[in-house]
Amino acid sequence: MAQTKHEIQALLAQIGGQPRHRFGQNFMIDGNLVRLIAQSGMIHPSDLILEIGPGTGTLTEELLAFQAEVLAVEIDRGLAAMLREKFATANFRLIEADALAGKHALNADLLAAIQKAKSNGKTVRLVANLPYNIASPLIIEMLIAGVDDLTFTVQKEVADRLRAAAGSEDYGPLSIVAQMLASVEILRTLPPQAFWPMPKIDSALVRMQRVDRLAGQAGPFGHFVHQLFSSRRKMLRKALLQADFDAENILAKLNISGQIRPEELTPDDCFRIFTAALGTATSDQK
């Protein structure tokens, strides 16, 4: 059974804790939505399920009901101790740490677990109510690491950026890299009242299924796209020149106008330009 707001408050009181803004903690208190997240994860008993930010374990209970192994990552020391005790006899493992080792790297133990599961032929799925403060980089690093699909709640504005089309207000580097690594689907919008403490914005339930079109070059490609968008309002020719690429050669080779802005490029366009730019980069850039 999903935990109510009062049950979550009581569990936190037992460990002398409270929601921590610096950890991006917003606990889901709508039982129907908790079950929907678990059901949307398409879980099979042979899978490895990753849950980042399990909190008091309300979603964890639903995930374990599918008989799959659950590997959770929790940074809050008090909550980690509670989870270890609560799920001591379950098919449950816990990493007590930050899920990210840096802005562009997963926690080493988490990454090793993903790689081991993949080498053993397991499907690896993320199913989580993600901490808001690490959601964007975590999603990309999970996809780069080979996680097969991700079902998660996140701020609605982040969900909109993940699936944004070229030329739209929400379109940017996150949209481009995410769409080159996976399909993106917003399953539903979640109101602030579904969480405690109640956030000031809507959230969304998102599903991403990995389809890597970057041929193992996600890191360099992401850096390249950020270079382009650092000059978002400038023309493409000038953006390439500022990044020290041979703009005229690249644009002529691809038959792309230098007068368009980077935000008008589709993800595929960006990758074509990236591939061409590799041949014109300076030794420092390579």
Phi, psi and omega per residue, in radians:
M1 nan 2.323 3.102
A2 -1.152 2.539 -3.088
Q3 -1.373 2.481 3.059
T4 -1.468 2.982 3.100
K5 -1.018 -0.772 -3.107
H6 -1.152 -0.637 3.110
E7 -1.171 -0.712 3.098
I8 -1.124 -0.749 3.110
Q9 -1.073 -0.695 3.133
A10 -1.156 -0.717 3.117
L11 -1.119 -0.717 3.102
L12 -1.148 -0.668 3.121
A13 -1.083 -0.619 -3.133
Q14 -1.092 -0.513 -3.140
I15 -1.851 0.170 3.140
G16 1.140 0.551 -3.084
G17 -1.914 3.023 3.060
Q18 -2.738 2.821 -3.132
P19 -0.985 2.324 -3.093
R20 -1.904 2.031 -3.124
H21 -1.101 -0.627 -3.080
R22 -1.185 -0.327 3.068
F23 -1.721 0.082 3.123
G24 1.145 0.592 -3.031
Q25 -1.480 2.033 2.970
N26 -2.366 1.911 -3.019
F27 -1.457 2.331 3.125
M28 -1.365 2.236 -3.067
I29 -2.076 0.097 3.086
D30 -1.711 1.866 -3.064
G31 -1.044 -0.638 3.131
N32 -1.120 -0.675 3.135
L33 -1.266 -0.630 3.065
V34 -1.019 -0.797 3.129
R35 -1.167 -0.641 3.125
L36 -1.099 -0.728 3.119
I37 -1.040 -0.835 -3.130
A38 -1.085 -0.767 -3.118
Q39 -1.172 -0.579 -3.122
S40 -1.280 -0.221 -3.108
G41 -1.316 -0.136 3.095
M42 0.935 0.831 -3.000
I43 -1.388 2.400 3.004
H44 -2.074 2.617 -3.089
P45 -0.990 -0.466 -3.108
S46 -1.459 -0.065 -3.083
D47 -1.359 2.786 2.842
L48 -1.779 2.121 -3.127
I49 -1.809 2.219 3.086
L50 -1.777 2.298 3.036
E51 -2.212 2.050 3.132
I52 -1.745 2.187 -3.117
G53 1.281 0.979 -3.103
P54 -1.193 -0.324 3.091
G55 1.105 -2.140 -3.125
T56 -1.584 0.060 3.005
G57 1.578 0.257 -3.097
T58 -1.161 -0.746 3.067
L59 -1.288 -0.597 3.141
T60 -0.957 -0.758 3.133
E61 -1.027 -0.742 -3.140
E62 -1.166 -0.669 -3.134
L63 -1.169 -0.734 -3.124
L64 -1.132 -0.435 3.132
A65 -1.119 -0.318 3.117
F66 -1.486 0.007 3.058
Q67 1.221 0.262 3.074
A68 -1.628 2.782 3.052
E69 -1.267 2.308 3.123
V70 -1.976 2.168 3.032
L71 -1.940 2.000 -3.096
A72 -1.872 2.629 3.079
V73 -2.181 2.079 -3.095
E74 -2.317 2.197 -3.104
I75 -1.515 -0.418 -3.086
D76 -1.358 2.049 -3.032
R77 -1.074 -0.755 -3.135
G78 -1.124 -0.760 3.121
L79 -1.179 -0.637 3.126
A80 -1.075 -0.755 3.117
A81 -1.109 -0.708 3.115
M82 -1.088 -0.771 -3.111
L83 -1.133 -0.716 3.123
R84 -1.037 -0.757 -3.140
E85 -1.220 -0.744 -3.051
K86 -1.161 -0.667 -3.045
F87 -1.966 0.508 -3.079
A88 -1.045 -0.578 -3.091
T89 -1.742 0.057 -3.084
A90 -1.635 3.013 3.092
N91 -1.423 1.204 -2.885
F92 -2.415 2.338 3.010
R93 -2.213 2.651 -3.090
L94 -2.312 2.330 2.941
I95 -1.873 2.065 3.130
E96 -1.625 1.672 -3.050
A97 -3.069 3.042 2.948
D98 -1.291 2.374 3.140
A99 -1.183 -0.347 3.114
L100 -1.917 2.373 3.066
A101 -1.599 -0.069 -3.118
G102 3.042 -3.134 -3.084
K103 -1.109 -0.502 -3.083
H104 -2.221 0.692 3.137
A105 -2.728 2.421 3.050
L106 -1.398 2.737 2.970
N107 -0.907 2.373 -3.026
A108 -1.064 -0.705 -3.140
D109 -1.188 -0.667 3.099
L110 -1.140 -0.801 3.137
L111 -1.074 -0.727 3.136
A112 -1.108 -0.666 3.128
A113 -1.155 -0.705 3.105
I114 -1.106 -0.818 -3.106
Q115 -1.117 -0.696 3.120
K116 -1.126 -0.793 3.139
A117 -1.079 -0.745 -3.140
K118 -1.132 -0.699 3.137
S119 -1.167 -0.423 3.098
N120 -1.588 0.139 3.079
G121 1.406 0.239 -3.136
K122 -1.446 2.603 2.944
T123 -1.463 2.290 -3.126
V124 -1.926 2.178 -3.103
R125 -2.199 2.396 2.955
L126 -1.645 2.213 3.026
V127 -2.349 1.943 -2.951
A128 -2.832 2.688 2.885
N129 -1.658 1.621 -2.930
L130 -1.196 2.446 2.964
P131 -1.049 2.266 -3.026
Y132 -1.063 -0.542 -2.974
N133 -1.346 -0.218 -3.131
I134 -2.174 0.125 -2.947
A135 -1.036 -0.892 -3.019
S136 -1.069 -0.951 3.132
P137 -1.147 -0.586 -3.120
L138 -1.110 -0.751 3.138
I139 -1.010 -0.837 -3.111
I140 -1.145 -0.769 -3.122
E141 -1.156 -0.584 3.068
M142 -1.109 -0.752 3.132
L143 -1.160 -0.739 3.110
I144 -1.074 -0.659 -3.113
A145 -1.242 -0.238 3.093
G146 1.829 0.168 3.079
V147 -1.056 2.263 -2.955
D148 -1.264 -0.731 3.026
D149 -2.667 2.742 -3.043
L150 -2.277 2.210 3.042
T151 -2.169 2.083 -2.961
F152 -2.742 2.785 2.969
T153 -1.742 2.522 -3.104
V154 -2.723 2.915 3.068
Q155 -0.992 2.451 -3.118
K156 -1.009 -0.628 -3.116
E157 -1.148 -0.593 3.074
V158 -1.234 -0.728 3.091
A159 -1.029 -0.731 3.132
D160 -1.128 -0.635 3.115
R161 -1.218 -0.619 -3.125
L162 -1.087 -0.640 -3.060
R163 -1.899 0.160 -3.065
A164 -1.089 2.554 3.113
A165 -1.612 2.705 3.113
A166 -0.945 2.393 3.113
G167 1.565 -0.202 -3.125
S168 -1.480 2.870 -3.084
E169 -1.109 -0.587 -3.074
D170 -1.486 -0.119 -3.031
Y171 -1.287 2.389 3.121
G172 -3.031 -2.891 -3.099
P173 -0.945 -0.715 3.127
L174 -1.064 -0.763 3.116
S175 -1.021 -0.822 -3.033
I176 -1.157 -0.879 -3.100
V177 -1.162 -0.750 -3.138
A178 -1.060 -0.769 -3.080
Q179 -1.297 -0.326 3.027
M180 -1.464 -0.232 -3.134
L181 -1.864 -0.298 -3.028
A182 -2.857 2.830 2.902
S183 -1.445 2.616 -3.074
V184 -2.224 2.239 3.130
E185 -2.378 2.232 3.012
I186 -1.597 2.016 -3.063
L187 -1.387 -0.671 3.069
R188 -2.987 2.777 3.051
T189 -1.578 2.464 -3.113
L190 -2.010 2.282 -3.110
P191 -1.337 2.756 3.111
P192 -0.985 -0.528 -3.094
Q193 -1.148 -0.198 3.126
A194 -1.340 -0.141 -3.042
F195 -2.200 2.734 2.968
W196 -2.409 2.276 -0.161
P197 -1.032 2.666 -3.065
M198 -1.332 2.073 3.093
P199 -1.210 2.904 -3.111
K200 -1.536 -0.058 -3.074
I201 -2.279 2.842 3.034
D202 -1.237 2.742 3.025
S203 -2.034 3.104 3.121
A204 -2.552 2.603 3.009
L205 -1.700 2.122 -3.014
V206 -2.114 2.498 2.975
R207 -2.146 2.292 3.077
M208 -2.209 2.256 3.075
Q209 -1.962 2.218 -2.966
R210 -1.225 2.203 3.016
V211 -2.453 1.540 -2.998
D212 -1.320 1.989 3.104
R213 -1.903 0.270 -3.071
L214 -1.851 0.057 3.025
A215 0.894 0.751 3.085
G216 1.308 0.232 -3.089
Q217 -1.968 0.490 -3.063
A218 -1.060 -0.710 -3.131
G219 -1.079 -1.014 3.110
P220 -1.054 -0.646 3.129
F221 -1.124 -0.773 3.117
G222 -1.041 -0.721 3.108
H223 -1.102 -0.740 3.138
F224 -1.077 -0.794 -3.120
V225 -1.110 -0.690 3.101
H226 -1.128 -0.607 3.064
Q227 -1.080 -0.800 3.130
L228 -1.055 -0.781 -3.034
F229 -1.428 -0.110 2.989
S230 -1.206 -0.303 3.050
S231 -2.042 0.774 -2.976
R232 -0.900 -0.723 -3.052
R233 -1.564 -0.038 3.127
K234 -1.590 2.816 3.107
M235 -1.185 2.662 -3.069
L236 -1.000 -0.725 -3.131
R237 -1.007 -0.792 -3.110
K238 -1.225 -0.630 3.123
A239 -1.093 -0.729 3.123
L240 -1.179 -0.715 3.126
L241 -1.106 -0.722 3.138
Q242 -1.137 -0.449 3.090
A243 -1.567 0.159 3.079
D244 1.180 0.607 3.051
F245 -1.832 2.773 3.109
D246 -1.387 1.471 -3.000
A247 -1.038 -0.802 -3.058
E248 -1.097 -0.734 -3.137
N249 -1.144 -0.780 -3.118
I250 -1.121 -0.858 -3.079
L251 -1.132 -0.678 3.125
A252 -1.185 -0.722 -3.118
K253 -1.091 -0.664 -3.069
L254 -1.688 -0.094 -3.100
N255 0.988 0.838 3.116
I256 -2.003 2.373 3.139
S257 -1.217 2.355 3.064
G258 -1.371 -0.071 -3.095
Q259 -1.557 -0.171 3.104
I260 -1.403 2.839 3.107
R261 -1.661 2.658 3.124
P262 -0.911 -0.602 -3.098
E263 -1.200 -0.194 3.091
E264 -1.554 -0.157 -3.110
L265 -1.389 2.380 3.021
T266 -1.297 2.875 3.052
P267 -0.972 -0.712 3.107
D268 -1.115 -0.701 3.079
D269 -1.018 -0.794 -3.121
C270 -1.055 -0.708 -3.126
F271 -1.225 -0.630 3.071
R272 -1.081 -0.766 3.140
I273 -1.161 -0.726 3.106
F274 -1.011 -0.823 -3.125
T275 -1.080 -0.750 3.110
A276 -1.173 -0.648 -3.101
A277 -1.174 -0.487 3.127
L278 -1.007 -0.566 -3.128
G279 -1.394 -0.167 -3.112
T280 -2.049 0.048 -3.083
A281 -1.223 2.688 3.037
T282 -1.282 2.929 3.129
S283 -1.073 -0.594 3.122
D284 -1.137 -0.699 -3.097
Q285 -1.232 -0.628 3.125
K286 -1.229 nan nan
